[in-house]
Amino acid sequence: MPLLHRKPFVRQKPPGDLRPDEEVFYCKVTNEIFRHYDDFFERTILCNSLVWSCAVTGRPGLTYQEALESERKARQNLQSF
């Protein structure tokens, strides 16, 4: 899991009292569900900010998606080592 400001990132759990007919906002990058657009928008901006780092290599200055890809490649390289 990518690091946010050098600390482990913890995803938000879906609301426990979520109704089947309730309108929600889904963040595809983190697989999180938000009730309010503002919370969803803030998470989207955060994921696209260059504040993430790879938990495997420590490489800083990445977006969330770049950090995930960096971790995947690093693990793949470690397995082939």
Secondary structure, DSSP 4 states (H G I P E B T S, - for coil): --EETTEE--PPPPPTT--TT---EEETTTTEEESSHHHHHHHHHHHHSS-EE-TTT---SB-HHHHHHHHHHHHHHHHH-
